Structures are given as structure tokens and as C-alpha cells.
């Protein structure tokens, strides 16, 4: 069965929500963390997620469908970013990194789900795969930093 443009757009729109949630989560972390290296990393990842979101929105537009413009409350809750707010005021870098990693766990899973749609055209899959690899790399970097702050 052929996949419809609407189905492809739904997959991409889910990733757009994921990117928006990550963009906002990393932006919030950057604003509230004291460590300048972490602040820089979180700003960098927030900007990257914004670029990913724009790229995905463009693909949805090419399909002739309507692109999501942001994340959702339910998506934020599901993706783990909402708990970040509760730890930001503590300034505990290990806790902040743990919450960021939890958000990234959900992002990695969302990208894996998108890649499971084998019927998506290769050109779109290539974009999803490239972004997935960057999200996975960010997750691993945050996990390693979290482990370093735990010591």
C-alpha cells in the first residue's frame, strides 16, 4: 500500500513537535544554568533543533500539507521536558542534565519511530536519518556530561 502525503506529513509534524519541545527545553536550560560551558551547549542544541524544525516544516510544505508550528503541552509532557522546569530553580547541574537527557531519550525514540516508516521516500528518510544521528549524538553527549557531574 502506498503511503499518502498526509501520512508522511503526520510523521514529519510529530518530529516538528519533538524539535520544538527540545528547542524550548534547551533554551530554558541555557537561561537558568550557571556553568558557561553548559549554557553554550544548551544554546547550541536549541539553535540546532530550531534548524531541524525549519527543515522539516519545509518538507511538509513541499508535500502540500500544513506544517506544525510548535510543540504541544501533551507532547512536552510525553517527551519529558516539562520536568526540567522543576529542577532549573535548584541550579543542580546534574539534575538539569538528567532532565535534558530524559527529554532526549524521548526525541531519540520519536526519530526511531519515524525511521520505522520504511515507505517514506528516500529523500525524506535521508533528512530524518541525518537529524536522528545528530539527536543521538546530543543525547550521548548530555548523558556523558551528566555522568561526569555525578562524580
Backbone as CSV, one residue per row, in Angstrom:
resi,resn,N_x,N_y,N_z,CA_x,CA_y,CA_z,C_x,C_y,C_z
1,UNK,0.836,-1.183,0.000,0.000,0.000,0.000,0.879,1.245,0.000
2,UNK,0.578,2.157,-0.870,1.361,3.390,-0.983,1.053,4.313,0.189
3,UNK,2.062,4.980,0.641,1.897,5.935,1.732,1.394,7.261,1.147
4,UNK,0.514,7.912,1.865,-0.035,9.176,1.381,0.825,10.343,1.864
5,UNK,0.690,11.462,1.183,1.420,12.656,1.624,0.961,13.075,3.015
6,UNK,-0.311,12.826,3.324,-0.844,13.160,4.656,-0.134,12.334,5.735
7,UNK,0.089,11.062,5.468,0.779,10.193,6.421,2.224,10.648,6.620
8,UNK,2.895,10.970,5.536,4.273,11.466,5.633,4.293,12.767,6.421
9,UNK,3.348,13.653,6.140,3.266,14.927,6.857,3.016,14.703,8.344
10,UNK,2.191,13.718,8.687,1.940,13.426,10.105,3.215,12.977,10.815
11,UNK,3.997,12.144,10.148,5.276,11.695,10.721,6.198,12.901,10.914
12,UNK,6.294,13.734,9.890,7.164,14.912,9.968,6.655,15.904,11.011
13,UNK,5.345,16.080,11.103,4.789,17.003,12.094,5.052,16.533,13.518
14,UNK,5.055,15.242,13.727,5.407,14.708,15.039,6.855,15.060,15.379
15,UNK,7.739,14.955,14.386,9.145,15.329,14.606,9.286,16.836,14.813
16,UNK,8.467,17.622,14.147,8.490,19.080,14.337,8.140,19.406,15.793
17,UNK,7.110,18.756,16.326,6.748,18.967,17.734,7.896,18.570,18.656
18,UNK,8.524,17.457,18.348,9.663,16.988,19.147,10.789,18.018,19.121
19,UNK,11.086,18.544,17.948,12.154,19.548,17.824,11.799,20.828,18.564
20,UNK,10.555,21.255,18.470,10.126,22.467,19.164,10.238,22.281,20.678
21,UNK,9.805,21.131,21.170,9.922,20.856,22.603,11.381,20.871,23.039
22,UNK,12.256,20.266,22.245,13.684,20.270,22.552,14.275,21.662,22.486
23,UNK,13.875,22.420,21.470,14.360,23.791,21.328,14.014,24.610,22.578
24,UNK,12.775,24.516,23.014,12.332,25.261,24.197,12.986,24.739,25.464
25,UNK,13.108,23.424,25.579,13.740,22.836,26.762,15.193,23.259,26.889
26,UNK,15.929,23.177,25.799,17.337,23.578,25.833,17.489,25.081,26.057
27,UNK,16.572,25.876,25.484,16.608,27.325,25.696,16.406,27.645,27.176
28,UNK,15.435,26.995,27.796,15.181,27.207,29.224,16.383,26.796,30.063
29,UNK,16.970,25.666,29.735,18.145,25.197,30.473,19.293,26.191,30.329
30,UNK,19.498,26.708,29.128,20.583,27.663,28.880,20.373,28.950,29.690
31,UNK,19.134,29.378,29.802,18.843,30.606,30.546,19.107,30.451,32.032
32,UNK,18.902,29.255,32.564,18.935,29.073,34.008,20.187,28.412,34.558
33,UNK,20.980,27.781,33.705,22.190,27.125,34.200,23.293,28.170,34.382
34,UNK,24.116,27.979,35.386,25.191,28.940,35.684,26.479,28.629,34.925
35,UNK,26.781,27.361,34.741,28.007,26.927,34.088,28.030,27.411,32.641
36,UNK,29.070,28.172,32.268,29.118,28.765,30.926,29.263,27.716,29.822
37,UNK,29.961,26.633,30.088,30.104,25.580,29.079,28.758,24.909,28.814
38,UNK,27.995,24.647,29.880,26.670,24.055,29.704,25.720,25.041,29.033
39,UNK,25.811,26.302,29.428,24.978,27.344,28.809,25.213,27.373,27.297
40,UNK,26.479,27.316,26.901,26.838,27.325,25.489,26.304,26.080,24.776
41,UNK,26.471,24.921,25.386,25.986,23.675,24.805,24.466,23.720,24.625
42,UNK,23.749,24.134,25.660,22.286,24.172,25.578,21.814,25.167,24.525
43,UNK,22.483,26.310,24.424,22.128,27.271,23.371,22.366,26.677,21.989
44,UNK,23.500,26.013,21.826,23.839,25.368,20.549,22.786,24.326,20.168
45,UNK,22.375,23.505,21.138,21.382,22.466,20.841,20.005,23.063,20.572
46,UNK,19.667,24.143,21.242,18.395,24.821,20.991,18.359,25.359,19.554
47,UNK,19.440,25.981,19.139,19.527,26.512,17.768,19.459,25.365,16.751
48,UNK,20.157,24.273,17.032,20.135,23.121,16.129,18.711,22.591,15.968
49,UNK,17.983,22.463,17.071,16.610,21.962,16.991,15.725,22.921,16.201
50,UNK,15.982,24.206,16.312,15.243,25.173,15.507,15.500,24.977,14.018
51,UNK,16.762,24.711,13.666,17.099,24.443,12.255,16.422,23.161,11.767
52,UNK,16.430,22.133,12.616,15.779,20.876,12.243,14.290,21.113,12.005
53,UNK,13.680,21.878,12.893,12.253,22.159,12.785,11.947,22.865,11.457
54,UNK,12.732,23.861,11.131,12.537,24.604,9.882,12.687,23.689,8.665
55,UNK,13.677,22.825,8.703,13.900,21.894,7.596,12.710,20.939,7.433
56,UNK,12.193,20.443,8.539,11.045,19.533,8.480,9.782,20.262,8.017
57,UNK,9.603,21.491,8.480,8.446,22.286,8.042,8.488,22.514,6.529
58,UNK,9.681,22.747,6.015,9.843,22.938,4.570,9.438,21.674,3.817
59,UNK,9.829,20.512,4.329,9.463,19.248,3.683,7.950,19.049,3.686
60,UNK,7.312,19.383,4.788,5.854,19.253,4.857,5.204,20.182,3.828
61,UNK,5.725,21.388,3.716,5.206,22.338,2.727,5.362,21.834,1.310
62,UNK,6.489,21.208,1.013,6.720,20.643,-0.323,5.673,19.575,-0.633
63,UNK,5.241,18.864,0.405,4.206,17.834,0.227,2.820,18.437,0.002
64,UNK,2.714,19.754,0.201,1.424,20.410,0.045,0.537,20.287,1.267
65,UNK,1.138,19.930,2.389,0.390,19.772,3.638,0.747,20.918,4.579
66,UNK,-0.016,21.029,5.665,0.235,22.085,6.642,1.188,21.598,7.716
67,UNK,2.234,22.377,7.948,3.254,22.010,8.927,2.893,22.531,10.310
68,UNK,3.265,21.759,11.326,3.139,22.198,12.713,4.053,23.400,12.908
69,UNK,3.650,24.274,13.801,4.500,25.436,14.071,5.106,25.368,15.465
70,UNK,4.729,24.372,16.238,5.304,24.310,17.575,5.003,23.009,18.265
71,UNK,5.481,22.923,19.499,5.265,21.743,20.322,3.900,21.798,20.967
72,UNK,3.576,20.760,21.667,2.289,20.699,22.341,2.498,20.418,23.809
73,UNK,1.523,20.794,24.630,1.613,20.511,26.059,1.691,19.009,26.276
74,UNK,0.830,18.268,25.607,0.860,16.810,25.745,2.195,16.257,25.268
75,UNK,2.697,16.816,24.177,3.987,16.375,23.658,5.109,16.665,24.631
76,UNK,5.075,17.844,25.235,6.101,18.196,26.213,6.066,17.245,27.397
77,UNK,4.865,16.951,27.857,4.744,16.019,28.974,5.280,14.652,28.572
78,UNK,4.890,14.204,27.391,5.318,12.893,26.922,6.821,12.856,26.695
79,UNK,7.366,13.922,26.201,8.776,13.922,25.828,9.703,14.224,26.990
80,UNK,9.153,14.485,28.159,9.980,14.615,29.341,10.531,15.995,29.621
81,UNK,10.211,16.975,28.801,10.796,18.300,29.010,10.120,19.080,30.119
82,UNK,8.889,18.759,30.449,8.150,19.548,31.423,8.803,19.483,32.809
83,UNK,9.413,18.370,33.160,10.048,18.233,34.469,11.310,19.069,34.594
84,UNK,11.832,19.526,33.484,13.013,20.377,33.513,12.737,21.638,34.307
85,UNK,11.541,22.183,34.165,11.180,23.423,34.864,11.363,23.290,36.374
86,UNK,11.026,22.134,36.920,11.106,21.963,38.372,12.538,21.908,38.893
87,UNK,13.496,21.508,38.049,14.879,21.415,38.526,15.715,22.644,38.183
88,UNK,15.217,23.490,37.291,16.008,24.656,36.892,16.280,25.582,38.070
89,UNK,15.292,25.758,38.932,15.461,26.686,40.052,16.473,26.183,41.079
90,UNK,16.749,24.881,41.076,17.711,24.341,42.038,19.143,24.650,41.640
91,UNK,19.377,24.837,40.345,20.730,25.084,39.862,21.610,23.849,39.904
92,UNK,21.039,22.709,40.224,21.781,21.451,40.302,22.069,20.970,38.884
93,UNK,23.331,21.120,38.452,23.689,20.804,37.076,23.457,19.334,36.736
94,UNK,23.719,18.442,37.679,23.469,17.025,37.433,21.987,16.781,37.196
95,UNK,21.121,17.396,37.985,19.672,17.223,37.830,19.195,17.816,36.500
96,UNK,19.735,18.973,36.134,19.356,19.604,34.871,19.779,18.717,33.700
97,UNK,20.992,18.206,33.743,21.469,17.311,32.692,20.626,16.035,32.635
98,UNK,20.225,15.520,33.786,19.381,14.318,33.819,18.045,14.567,33.138
99,UNK,17.449,15.719,33.408,16.168,16.046,32.777,16.337,16.279,31.275
100,UNK,17.431,16.916,30.879,17.693,17.101,29.453,17.880,15.750,28.772
101,UNK,18.571,14.844,29.447,18.756,13.515,28.865,17.416,12.801,28.721
102,UNK,16.546,12.973,29.692,15.227,12.335,29.613,14.450,12.870,28.408
103,UNK,14.524,14.163,28.188,13.889,14.733,27.006,14.491,14.177,25.729
104,UNK,15.799,14.008,25.737,16.484,13.461,24.562,16.167,11.981,24.353
105,UNK,15.940,11.240,25.440,15.511,9.840,25.300,14.252,9.776,24.450
106,UNK,13.320,10.651,24.750,12.062,10.677,24.000,12.278,11.120,22.560
107,UNK,13.172,12.090,22.347,13.454,12.555,20.985,14.062,11.436,20.151
108,UNK,15.002,10.715,20.730,15.624,9.591,20.018,14.558,8.565,19.645
109,UNK,13.672,8.253,20.572,12.605,7.283,20.309,11.674,7.780,19.202
110,UNK,11.358,9.053,19.213,10.471,9.639,18.197,11.109,9.530,16.808
111,UNK,12.401,9.806,16.717,13.099,9.682,15.430,13.178,8.225,14.983
112,UNK,13.410,7.325,15.921,13.435,5.895,15.560,12.084,5.464,15.006
113,UNK,11.006,5.911,15.660,9.661,5.588,15.173,9.467,6.098,13.752
114,UNK,9.929,7.316,13.490,9.794,7.894,12.152,10.558,7.052,11.125
115,UNK,11.741,6.593,11.504,12.547,5.785,10.581,11.959,4.401,10.356
116,UNK,11.061,3.963,11.242,10.389,2.678,11.057,9.406,2.706,9.891
117,UNK,9.040,3.890,9.429,8.131,4.035,8.284,8.952,3.868,7.003
118,UNK,9.208,2.635,6.646,10.072,2.331,5.507,9.514,2.822,4.181
119,UNK,8.220,3.084,4.137,7.599,3.510,2.898,7.799,5.003,2.613
120,UNK,8.381,5.722,3.568,8.659,7.149,3.345,9.729,7.263,2.260
121,UNK,9.570,8.193,1.326,10.548,8.358,0.244,11.975,8.543,0.775
122,UNK,12.915,8.015,0.035,14.313,8.025,0.474,14.835,9.427,0.766
123,UNK,14.450,10.401,-0.033,14.949,11.769,0.189,14.498,12.306,1.545
124,UNK,13.288,11.975,1.948,12.774,12.398,3.262,13.439,11.581,4.366
125,UNK,13.588,10.290,4.131,14.267,9.410,5.108,15.699,9.869,5.354
126,UNK,16.363,10.342,4.303,17.738,10.828,4.459,17.801,12.013,5.424
127,UNK,16.844,12.915,5.322,16.790,14.066,6.232,16.523,13.586,7.655
128,UNK,15.540,12.699,7.811,15.203,12.176,9.139,16.410,11.455,9.734
129,UNK,17.083,10.662,8.934,18.245,9.885,9.422,19.383,10.814,9.855
130,UNK,19.651,11.839,9.057,20.716,12.787,9.410,20.379,13.483,10.738
131,UNK,19.139,13.911,10.880,18.734,14.566,12.124,18.774,13.585,13.295
132,UNK,18.331,12.362,13.063,18.359,11.332,14.095,19.776,11.134,14.636
133,UNK,20.736,11.045,13.736,22.125,10.845,14.166,22.609,12.013,15.022
134,UNK,22.216,13.230,14.682,22.597,14.405,15.470,21.910,14.393,16.833
135,UNK,20.646,13.980,16.871,19.911,13.897,18.138,20.532,12.825,19.032
136,UNK,20.876,11.700,18.436,21.518,10.621,19.203,22.865,11.089,19.755
137,UNK,23.621,11.809,18.946,24.915,12.334,19.390,24.728,13.316,20.555
138,UNK,23.732,14.181,20.448,23.447,15.140,21.526,23.042,14.396,22.797
139,UNK,22.211,13.380,22.648,21.804,12.572,23.799,23.021,11.987,24.504
140,UNK,23.910,11.392,23.727,25.085,10.749,24.304,26.004,11.767,24.967
141,UNK,26.117,12.919,24.375,26.950,13.988,24.949,26.384,14.454,26.291
142,UNK,25.081,14.633,26.339,24.426,15.048,27.579,24.539,13.954,28.637
143,UNK,24.356,12.710,28.235,24.493,11.578,29.167,25.896,11.537,29.763
144,UNK,26.904,11.713,28.910,28.286,11.682,29.390,28.565,12.844,30.344
145,UNK,28.028,14.015,30.032,28.192,15.163,30.926,27.481,14.917,32.253
146,UNK,26.285,14.358,32.182,25.543,14.030,33.404,26.367,13.092,34.273
147,UNK,26.943,12.071,33.667,27.767,11.118,34.421,28.998,11.798,35.019
148,UNK,29.578,12.736,34.287,30.765,13.451,34.778,30.402,14.342,35.983
149,UNK,29.221,14.947,35.947,28.805,15.812,37.055,28.409,15.003,38.278
150,UNK,28.095,13.752,38.090,27.707,12.889,39.199,28.899,12.531,40.064
151,UNK,30.071,12.510,39.450,31.282,12.058,40.169,31.741,13.042,41.200
